[in-house]
Amino acid sequence: MTPYRNLSGNSNVVAYETTDDSIHVVFKSGTYRHYLYNSARPGAAVVERMKQLAAQGRGLNSYISSTVKDKFRRKW
């Protein structure tokens, strides 16, 4: 897992891991903390944008909250 840089200082995202077609995001709070997003759900373009935001260390949590919402493949 790669630690999320959290440049804004107020993200709920702690870490992430990417593959060719997915991103696994770990949150610091919530009933479920691990979420998997992939090309099937929410779709390849959305996952690619999430990967970009994760690498930048800013905006991932906001993007998930405002755009992705509950379109995850799996949570645990």
N, C-alpha and C positions, 0 to 999 in steps of 0.2 A: 504494500500500500504506500502511496505517496501522501505525505502530510499536505493538507490544503494550506496555502500560505495566508489566507484570510487578510488581505491587505487593507480591507475596510475596518477590520477589528471587531465586527459584530455578526459574523456568519455562524450559522449552526452547523456548517460542514466542517468535519474534522480531517477526513482523508478520502482518497479516491483511488481507483485502479481502473485502467482502461485496457481493452482488447481491440481488435480490429473493428468489431461491430457493437461494442458495449461499453458502458461505464458503470462501475459499482461505486456508490457514494455512501459514506458513513457519516451520520449526524451525531452530534454530542448529546442531544436530548430527544425525547419522544418515546412512545411505546415501542415502535420498531425503529431501529437505528441503521439498518443496512437496507439499501434499495438498489436494485439492478434495473438499468434502463438499456434497451438494445434496439437493433434495427427493426424488430417486429413491433415493439411497443416502447417508446412513443414514435419510433421511426428514425431512419438513418440521418436525416438532416438535423433533427433535434439533438440526437446523440452527438453528432459532430460539433454542434454549437456548445453543448455541455462540456465536451473535451477541451475546446478552446478556452472557455471560461475557467475551467479547472486549472489548466496550465498557466493562465494569467493570474490566478489567485484572487480574483475579484468577480463578483456578480453571479456566481453559480447558484447560491441559495435563493437569490431574488428571481433568477430565471426559472428555477424549479417551481417556486411559489406562484409566479405570475403566468407562466406559459405551460410548463409541463404538468403541473398539478398532480393528479392521481394516475397519470399515464405511465406507470412503472410496470416492469415485467414481473418483478417479484420483490417482496419485502420480508425481512426476518429480524 
